């Protein structure tokens, strides 16, 4: 079963205030006809304060309507605006009455009828606006909520028109309206009108009290204001004369109640703003969390895009590069199969050698690809150790083929020097430099090692006597899947050996680069940190 969020227990303080106001009026009633001095300035202060309190209350309720769109709140603000506006003609009439005799039309008709319209009209408007609001909501509720400022302006204009109409009726019909006072004392018609006002106010109070549970907290304080109107009617019945204790107490009761309601609405509004601020902070936190997750998702998306690009690149590169060795293997296999009997031993050896070279090429490509996949996933695990420079150079040359070893020479390096790096990674980078030099350059190849200017790093260099790397390609030499185009030369590799060398060097806190050799040739350099004695 759905529960209306507005249906909540009514605070006990509301009933305490309402009962206290009516009880105070009943306590004062036996002595309400006690005559007091005339204080016109006190009455003027009452007009100003009462109008200001009701006007500010109406403003707060309008703000609540603009924030929530509840039509009942707009109706209640219209009732308070009516009370505030009606204070203006009543104050004018009362001020004029002070300068005329007690039996003038202003004193006996206009002033009491306007005051009756003020304290009786307010509860009647509050009680009847719920039916009007229900009818309006059924037909125009959606439009009113979407155009709240326009609805507030229309309601204010209607209240002003009502106040003008009531004032015009009282002032224009002063000759035929019954006199409520005569010589400063209530007439029988006045007493009947006060009884009718008290009865209608009591009925309005009962209607509002029955509907109070379905009202939001900011609207429930209206029951206190209606209780003040009922207390005023009781005091007017008990005090048939002007300027009596009951006459003054009625106005003080209205003023104090208006102040209590205003303070309560201010407290409710502050509580709503606090909750709104807390909700805003929660939204800010949620927004920051969503932004953080969006950044993570964007980063993950970039990583996925990079992985997809890498996958596409490697598939395209392998599809292109694997065809050449496979074509050679296929041709040599077909030659050996169909021309075995007619071919010489040298031709068979050449075909077998070509098969071996292409198989070795494919194995190197597979090994590089496996290492590259691990590197791309960030799975390069280094096991650094103290690695003597001379032993490193010797190991590289020892693992070369006989033909390659004949073209490669290695220096001894700095005496007793060692690097702090992974032996496998170091060997793989230097071997890649040497095999590239053997493939792409004729002539002699030299390996050397030396300390840098600071003495904290060791520079391994592989120099050749070839044509070198084209200047425009040097910046991309260690990029992924790149290989310099050589005029008249076939591609011999997938283009990720140098890229893998860079990743392995960086994983060991080192770096790689290329240098031109004068007058011709090139030099690949691997820089690794020198092993210290403490290590």
C-alpha positions as CSV (number, residue, x, y, z in Angstrom):
1,X,0.0,0.0,0.0
2,X,1.5,3.4,-1.0
3,X,1.9,5.9,1.7
4,X,1.5,9.6,1.1
5,X,4.8,11.3,2.1
6,X,2.8,14.3,3.5
7,X,0.8,12.1,5.8
8,X,2.9,12.3,9.0
9,X,2.0,12.8,12.7
10,X,1.2,16.4,13.5
11,X,3.6,18.0,16.0
12,X,2.2,18.4,19.4
13,X,3.3,22.0,19.6
14,X,0.7,23.0,17.0
15,X,-2.2,21.9,19.2
16,X,-0.5,23.4,22.3
17,X,-0.3,26.8,20.6
18,X,-3.9,26.6,19.2
19,X,-5.4,25.5,22.5
20,X,-3.3,28.1,24.4
21,X,-4.6,30.9,22.2
22,X,-8.3,29.9,22.7
23,X,-7.8,29.3,26.4
24,X,-6.2,32.7,26.9
25,X,-9.2,34.3,25.2
26,X,-11.6,32.4,27.5
27,X,-9.6,33.4,30.5
28,X,-9.7,37.1,29.5
29,X,-13.4,37.0,28.5
30,X,-14.9,37.6,32.1
31,X,-12.9,40.9,32.3
32,X,-12.7,41.7,28.6
33,X,-15.1,44.7,29.0
34,X,-12.7,46.5,31.3
35,X,-12.1,50.0,29.8
36,X,-8.6,51.1,28.9
37,X,-7.1,54.3,27.6
38,X,-7.0,55.1,23.9
39,X,-3.6,54.4,22.3
40,X,-3.8,55.3,18.6
41,X,-0.1,54.8,18.0
42,X,-0.3,51.3,19.5
43,X,-3.0,50.5,17.0
44,X,-0.9,52.0,14.1
45,X,2.0,49.8,15.2
46,X,-0.4,46.8,15.2
47,X,-1.4,47.6,11.6
48,X,2.2,47.8,10.4
49,X,3.5,44.8,12.2
50,X,0.5,42.6,11.3
51,X,0.7,43.5,7.6
52,X,4.5,43.0,7.5
53,X,4.2,39.6,9.3
54,X,1.4,38.3,7.0
55,X,3.2,39.7,3.9
56,X,6.5,37.9,4.8
57,X,4.6,34.7,5.6
58,X,2.9,34.9,2.1
59,X,6.3,35.4,0.5
60,X,7.8,32.3,2.3
61,X,4.8,30.2,1.2
62,X,5.1,31.4,-2.4
63,X,8.8,30.4,-2.4
64,X,7.7,27.0,-1.1
65,X,5.2,26.8,-4.0
66,X,7.9,27.8,-6.6
67,X,10.2,25.1,-5.2
68,X,7.7,22.3,-4.8
69,X,4.7,23.2,-7.1
70,X,2.1,22.3,-4.4
71,X,-1.1,24.2,-5.3
72,X,-2.4,24.1,-1.7
73,X,0.7,26.1,-0.6
74,X,-0.1,28.7,-3.3
75,X,-3.7,28.9,-1.9
76,X,-2.5,29.4,1.6
77,X,-0.1,32.1,0.6
78,X,-3.0,33.9,-1.2
79,X,-5.0,33.9,2.1
80,X,-2.0,35.5,3.9
81,X,-1.6,38.0,1.1
82,X,-5.3,38.8,1.4
83,X,-4.9,39.5,5.2
84,X,-1.9,41.7,4.6
85,X,-3.5,43.7,1.8
86,X,-6.8,44.2,3.7
87,X,-4.8,45.8,6.5
88,X,-4.2,48.8,4.3
89,X,-7.8,50.0,3.8
90,X,-8.6,49.1,7.4
91,X,-5.7,51.2,8.6
92,X,-6.8,54.1,6.5
93,X,-10.4,53.9,7.7
94,X,-9.3,53.5,11.3
95,X,-7.0,56.5,11.1
96,X,-9.8,58.6,9.6
97,X,-12.2,57.4,12.3
98,X,-9.9,58.8,15.0
99,X,-10.6,62.3,13.6
100,X,-14.4,61.9,13.5
101,X,-17.0,61.4,16.1
102,X,-17.9,58.0,17.6
103,X,-21.2,58.0,15.8
104,X,-19.9,58.6,12.3
105,X,-20.3,56.1,9.5
106,X,-16.6,55.4,9.5
107,X,-16.6,54.4,13.1
108,X,-19.9,52.5,13.2
109,X,-19.9,50.8,9.7
110,X,-16.7,51.0,7.7
111,X,-14.1,50.2,10.4
112,X,-15.9,47.2,12.1
113,X,-17.0,45.7,8.8
114,X,-13.4,45.9,7.4
115,X,-12.0,44.4,10.5
116,X,-14.6,41.6,10.3
117,X,-13.5,41.0,6.7
118,X,-9.9,40.7,7.8
119,X,-10.1,38.2,10.7
120,X,-13.1,36.3,9.3
121,X,-12.1,36.3,5.6
122,X,-8.7,34.7,6.3
123,X,-10.0,31.4,7.8
124,X,-12.8,31.2,5.2
125,X,-10.3,31.5,2.4
126,X,-8.0,28.9,4.0
127,X,-10.9,26.4,4.5
128,X,-12.5,26.9,1.0
129,X,-9.3,27.0,-1.0
130,X,-8.8,23.3,-0.7
131,X,-11.9,22.6,-2.8
132,X,-10.9,25.3,-5.3
133,X,-7.4,23.8,-5.5
134,X,-8.7,20.3,-6.0
135,X,-10.9,21.5,-8.9
136,X,-8.0,23.5,-10.4
137,X,-5.6,20.6,-10.0
138,X,-7.9,18.2,-11.8
139,X,-8.1,20.5,-14.9
140,X,-5.1,22.8,-14.9
141,X,-2.7,21.2,-12.4
142,X,0.0,20.2,-15.0
143,X,0.1,23.7,-16.6
144,X,0.2,25.4,-13.2
145,X,3.2,23.3,-12.0
146,X,5.1,24.0,-15.2
147,X,4.3,27.7,-15.1
148,X,4.6,28.4,-11.4
149,X,5.7,32.0,-11.6
150,X,2.7,32.8,-13.9
151,X,0.4,31.0,-11.4
152,X,1.8,33.0,-8.5
153,X,1.2,36.3,-10.4
154,X,-2.4,35.2,-11.3
155,X,-3.1,34.3,-7.6
156,X,-1.7,37.7,-6.4
157,X,-3.8,39.5,-9.0
158,X,-6.9,37.6,-7.8
159,X,-6.2,38.5,-4.2
160,X,-5.8,42.2,-5.0
161,X,-9.0,42.1,-7.0
162,X,-10.8,40.4,-4.0
163,X,-9.4,43.0,-1.6
164,X,-10.5,45.8,-3.8
165,X,-14.0,44.3,-4.2
166,X,-14.5,43.8,-0.5
167,X,-13.2,47.3,0.3
168,X,-15.5,48.8,-2.4
169,X,-18.5,46.9,-1.1
170,X,-17.9,48.1,2.5
171,X,-17.2,51.7,1.6
172,X,-19.7,52.0,-1.2
173,X,-22.5,50.2,0.8
174,X,-21.9,52.0,4.1
175,X,-25.4,53.6,3.8
176,X,-27.3,50.3,3.6
177,X,-24.9,48.0,5.6
178,X,-26.1,47.4,9.2
179,X,-24.3,49.4,11.9
180,X,-22.1,47.1,14.0
181,X,-21.3,49.8,16.6
182,X,-23.4,52.7,17.9
183,X,-21.9,55.2,20.3
184,X,-18.9,53.0,20.8
185,X,-21.0,50.0,21.8
186,X,-21.9,46.9,19.7
187,X,-25.4,46.8,18.3
188,X,-27.5,43.7,18.2
189,X,-26.6,43.3,14.5
190,X,-23.0,43.6,15.5
191,X,-23.4,40.9,18.1
192,X,-25.1,38.6,15.6
193,X,-22.4,39.2,13.0
194,X,-19.7,38.5,15.6
195,X,-21.5,35.3,16.5
196,X,-21.7,34.3,12.9
197,X,-18.0,35.1,12.5
198,X,-17.2,33.0,15.5
199,X,-19.3,30.1,14.2
200,X,-17.8,30.2,10.7
201,X,-14.3,30.5,12.1
202,X,-14.9,27.4,14.4
203,X,-16.2,25.5,11.4
204,X,-13.1,26.5,9.3
205,X,-10.8,25.5,12.2
206,X,-12.5,22.0,12.3
207,X,-12.2,21.6,8.5
208,X,-8.5,22.6,8.5
209,X,-7.8,20.3,11.5
210,X,-9.3,17.3,9.8
211,X,-7.2,18.0,6.7
212,X,-4.0,18.8,8.7
213,X,-2.4,15.4,8.6
214,X,-2.3,15.5,4.7
215,X,-0.6,18.9,4.7
216,X,3.2,19.3,4.7
217,X,4.8,20.8,7.9
218,X,5.1,24.2,6.4
219,X,1.3,24.5,6.0
220,X,0.2,23.1,9.3
221,X,0.8,26.2,11.3
222,X,-2.2,27.8,9.7
223,X,-4.3,26.1,12.4
224,X,-2.7,28.5,15.0
225,X,-3.6,31.5,12.9
226,X,-7.2,30.3,12.6
227,X,-7.3,29.7,16.3
228,X,-6.3,33.4,16.8
229,X,-9.2,34.5,14.6
230,X,-11.6,32.3,16.8
231,X,-10.1,33.9,19.9
232,X,-10.6,37.3,18.4
233,X,-14.3,36.5,17.8
234,X,-14.6,35.3,21.4
235,X,-13.1,38.5,22.8
236,X,-15.3,40.7,20.7
237,X,-18.4,38.8,22.0
238,X,-17.1,39.3,25.6
239,X,-16.2,43.0,25.1
240,X,-19.0,45.0,23.4
241,X,-17.2,48.3,23.7
242,X,-14.1,49.8,21.9
243,X,-10.8,50.3,23.7
244,X,-11.5,47.6,26.3
245,X,-9.1,44.9,27.5
246,X,-10.8,42.4,25.2
247,X,-10.6,44.9,22.2
248,X,-6.8,45.4,22.7
249,X,-6.3,41.7,23.5
250,X,-7.9,40.6,20.3
251,X,-5.4,42.6,18.2
252,X,-2.4,41.6,20.4
253,X,-3.5,37.9,20.0
254,X,-3.6,38.3,16.2
255,X,-0.2,40.0,16.2
256,X,1.5,37.5,18.5
257,X,0.0,34.6,16.6
258,X,1.2,36.0,13.3
259,X,4.7,36.3,14.8
260,X,4.7,32.7,16.1
261,X,3.5,31.4,12.7
262,X,6.2,33.5,10.9
263,X,9.0,32.2,13.2
264,X,7.7,28.6,12.8
265,X,7.7,29.0,9.0
266,X,11.2,30.5,9.1
267,X,12.4,27.5,11.1
268,X,10.6,25.1,8.7
269,X,12.1,26.9,5.7
270,X,15.6,26.8,7.3
271,X,15.1,23.1,7.9
272,X,14.1,22.6,4.3
273,X,17.1,24.5,3.1
274,X,19.4,22.5,5.3
275,X,18.0,19.3,3.8
276,X,18.3,20.8,0.4
277,X,21.9,21.7,1.1
278,X,22.6,18.2,2.4
279,X,20.9,16.7,-0.7
280,X,23.0,19.1,-2.9
281,X,26.2,17.9,-1.2
282,X,25.1,14.3,-1.7
283,X,24.5,15.1,-5.4
284,X,27.9,16.8,-5.6
285,X,29.5,13.7,-4.1
286,X,27.6,11.5,-6.5
287,X,28.6,13.7,-9.4
288,X,32.3,13.6,-8.3
289,X,32.0,9.8,-8.0
290,X,30.4,9.6,-11.4
291,X,33.0,11.8,-12.9
292,X,35.8,9.7,-11.3
293,X,34.2,6.5,-12.7
294,X,33.7,8.2,-16.1
295,X,37.4,9.1,-16.1
296,X,38.2,5.5,-15.2
297,X,35.9,4.2,-18.0
298,X,37.4,6.7,-20.4
299,X,40.9,5.5,-19.5
300,X,39.7,1.9,-19.8
301,X,38.2,2.7,-23.1
302,X,41.4,4.2,-24.3
303,X,43.3,1.2,-23.2
304,X,40.8,-1.1,-25.0
305,X,41.1,1.1,-28.1
306,X,44.9,0.9,-27.9
307,X,44.7,-2.9,-27.4
308,X,42.4,-3.2,-30.3
309,X,44.7,-1.0,-32.4
310,X,47.7,-3.1,-31.3
311,X,45.8,-6.3,-32.1
312,X,44.9,-5.0,-35.6
313,X,48.4,-3.8,-36.2
314,X,50.1,-7.0,-35.2
315,X,47.6,-9.1,-37.2
316,X,48.2,-7.0,-40.2
317,X,51.9,-7.0,-39.7
318,X,52.2,-10.7,-39.2
319,X,49.8,-11.4,-42.2
320,X,52.2,-9.4,-44.3
321,X,55.5,-10.5,-42.9
322,X,54.8,-14.1,-42.6
323,X,54.0,-14.5,-46.2
324,X,57.6,-14.0,-47.3
325,X,59.2,-16.8,-45.3
326,X,56.3,-19.1,-45.9
327,X,56.6,-18.5,-49.7
328,X,60.3,-19.4,-49.5
329,X,59.6,-22.5,-47.4
330,X,56.9,-23.5,-49.9
331,X,59.1,-23.0,-52.9
332,X,62.1,-24.9,-51.3
333,X,59.9,-27.7,-50.2
334,X,58.4,-28.0,-53.7
335,X,61.9,-27.9,-55.2
336,X,63.2,-30.6,-53.0
337,X,60.1,-32.8,-53.5
338,X,59.9,-32.6,-57.3
339,X,63.5,-32.0,-58.3
340,X,65.3,-34.2,-55.8
341,X,66.6,-36.6,-58.4
342,X,67.7,-34.0,-60.9
343,X,69.2,-31.5,-58.4
344,X,72.9,-31.5,-57.3
345,X,74.1,-31.8,-53.7
346,X,74.9,-28.1,-53.6
347,X,71.4,-27.2,-54.8
348,X,69.9,-29.5,-52.1
349,X,72.1,-27.9,-49.4
350,X,71.1,-24.4,-50.6
351,X,67.4,-25.3,-50.5
352,X,67.8,-26.9,-47.0
353,X,69.8,-23.9,-45.8
354,X,67.0,-21.6,-47.1
355,X,64.4,-23.7,-45.3
356,X,66.4,-23.5,-42.1
357,X,66.9,-19.7,-42.4
358,X,63.2,-19.1,-42.9
359,X,62.2,-21.4,-40.1
360,X,64.7,-19.6,-37.8
361,X,63.1,-16.3,-39.0
362,X,59.6,-17.6,-38.1
363,X,60.9,-18.8,-34.7
364,X,62.5,-15.5,-34.0
365,X,59.3,-13.8,-35.0
366,X,57.2,-16.0,-32.7
367,X,59.7,-15.5,-29.8
368,X,59.6,-11.7,-30.2
369,X,55.8,-11.7,-30.5
370,X,55.5,-13.7,-27.2
371,X,57.8,-11.3,-25.4
372,X,56.1,-8.3,-26.9
373,X,52.6,-9.6,-25.8
374,X,53.9,-9.9,-22.2
375,X,55.5,-6.4,-22.4
376,X,52.3,-4.8,-23.7
377,X,50.4,-6.3,-20.7
378,X,52.9,-4.9,-18.3
379,X,54.2,-8.3,-17.4
380,X,57.9,-7.7,-17.9
381,X,59.4,-9.1,-14.7
382,X,63.1,-8.3,-14.3
383,X,65.5,-10.3,-12.2
384,X,68.4,-7.9,-11.9
385,X,71.8,-9.2,-11.0
386,X,75.5,-8.0,-11.1
387,X,76.4,-8.7,-14.7
388,X,80.1,-8.4,-15.7
389,X,80.5,-6.4,-18.9
390,X,83.1,-8.6,-20.4
391,X,81.1,-11.8,-19.8
392,X,78.0,-10.1,-21.4
393,X,79.9,-9.3,-24.6
394,X,81.4,-12.8,-24.8
395,X,78.1,-14.5,-24.3
396,X,76.6,-12.5,-27.2
397,X,79.3,-13.5,-29.6
398,X,79.3,-17.1,-28.5
399,X,75.6,-17.5,-29.3
400,X,76.0,-16.3,-32.9
401,X,76.1,-18.5,-35.9
402,X,79.4,-19.4,-37.4
403,X,78.9,-17.1,-40.4
404,X,77.8,-14.2,-38.1
405,X,80.6,-14.8,-35.6
406,X,83.2,-14.4,-38.4
407,X,82.0,-10.8,-39.0
408,X,81.5,-9.7,-35.4
409,X,84.3,-8.6,-33.0
410,X,83.9,-7.6,-29.3
411,X,86.0,-5.4,-27.1
412,X,86.8,-6.2,-23.5
413,X,85.0,-3.2,-21.9
414,X,86.1,-1.3,-18.8
415,X,88.2,-3.6,-16.5
416,X,86.1,-5.1,-13.8
417,X,83.0,-3.1,-14.8
418,X,79.5,-4.6,-14.2
419,X,75.9,-3.6,-14.8
420,X,72.8,-4.1,-12.6
421,X,70.3,-5.6,-15.0
422,X,68.5,-8.7,-16.0
423,X,71.0,-11.0,-17.8
424,X,68.3,-12.5,-20.1
425,X,67.0,-9.1,-21.1
426,X,70.5,-7.6,-21.6
427,X,71.5,-10.5,-23.8
428,X,68.3,-10.3,-25.9
429,X,68.7,-6.6,-26.6
430,X,72.4,-6.9,-27.6
431,X,71.7,-10.0,-29.7
432,X,68.9,-8.1,-31.5
433,X,71.3,-5.2,-32.3
434,X,74.0,-7.6,-33.6
435,X,71.6,-9.8,-35.7
436,X,70.1,-6.6,-37.2
437,X,73.5,-5.4,-38.1
438,X,74.4,-8.8,-39.7
439,X,71.2,-8.7,-41.7
440,X,71.2,-5.1,-43.0
441,X,74.8,-4.1,-43.3
442,X,77.9,-5.6,-45.1
443,X,81.3,-5.5,-43.7
444,X,82.7,-5.7,-40.2
445,X,80.5,-5.3,-37.0
446,X,82.0,-4.3,-33.7
447,X,80.7,-4.6,-30.1
448,X,82.1,-2.4,-27.4
449,X,81.4,-1.2,-23.9
450,X,82.4,2.0,-22.0
451,X,81.5,4.1,-19.0
452,X,79.6,7.3,-19.5
453,X,81.0,10.7,-18.5
454,X,79.6,10.4,-14.9
455,X,80.8,6.8,-14.4
456,X,77.4,5.7,-13.2
457,X,76.2,4.0,-16.4
458,X,77.7,1.5,-18.9
459,X,77.2,2.1,-22.6
460,X,77.0,-1.0,-24.8
461,X,77.5,-0.1,-28.5
462,X,77.0,-2.2,-31.7
463,X,78.6,-0.5,-34.7
464,X,78.3,-1.5,-38.4
465,X,79.6,-0.2,-41.7
466,X,76.4,-0.1,-43.7
467,X,74.3,2.7,-45.1
468,X,72.8,3.7,-41.7
469,X,69.3,4.7,-41.0
470,X,67.6,7.3,-43.1
471,X,67.5,10.6,-41.1
472,X,63.7,11.0,-41.4
473,X,63.2,7.6,-39.9
474,X,65.5,7.9,-36.8
475,X,62.8,9.4,-34.7
476,X,60.5,6.3,-35.3
477,X,63.2,3.7,-35.2
478,X,62.1,2.2,-31.9
479,X,58.4,2.6,-32.5
480,X,56.1,-0.4,-32.7
481,X,55.8,-2.3,-36.1
482,X,58.0,0.2,-37.9
483,X,60.9,-0.7,-40.3
484,X,62.9,1.6,-42.6
485,X,62.3,1.0,-46.2
486,X,65.6,0.3,-48.1
487,X,65.6,0.8,-51.8
488,X,66.1,-2.5,-53.6
489,X,66.0,-4.5,-50.4
490,X,63.3,-6.9,-49.3
491,X,61.8,-6.6,-45.8
492,X,63.2,-9.2,-43.4
493,X,61.3,-9.1,-40.2
494,X,58.1,-7.8,-38.6
495,X,59.4,-4.5,-37.3
496,X,59.0,-5.1,-33.6
497,X,62.5,-6.2,-32.5
498,X,63.8,-2.7,-31.8
499,X,60.5,-1.8,-30.1
500,X,60.9,-4.8,-27.8
501,X,64.5,-3.8,-27.1
502,X,63.3,-0.4,-26.0
503,X,60.7,-2.0,-23.6
504,X,63.3,-4.4,-22.1
505,X,65.8,-1.6,-21.6
506,X,63.3,0.7,-19.9
507,X,62.2,-2.2,-17.7
508,X,65.8,-2.4,-16.4
509,X,66.1,1.4,-15.8
510,X,68.0,1.8,-19.0
511,X,67.5,3.3,-22.5
512,X,68.4,2.7,-26.1
513,X,69.2,5.0,-29.0
514,X,70.8,5.2,-32.4
515,X,73.8,7.3,-33.7
516,X,75.2,7.8,-37.1
517,X,78.8,6.8,-37.6
518,X,81.1,9.0,-39.7
519,X,81.9,8.6,-42.6
520,X,79.2,5.8,-43.0
521,X,77.5,3.2,-40.8
522,X,75.4,3.3,-37.7
523,X,75.6,2.6,-34.0
524,X,73.0,1.2,-31.6
525,X,73.6,2.0,-28.0
526,X,72.2,0.3,-24.8
527,X,72.7,2.2,-21.6
528,X,72.4,0.4,-18.3
529,X,73.1,1.4,-14.7
530,X,76.5,0.4,-13.4
531,X,76.5,-2.1,-10.5
532,X,77.7,-0.4,-7.3
533,X,79.6,-2.2,-4.6
534,X,76.7,-1.8,-2.2
535,X,74.6,-3.8,-4.6
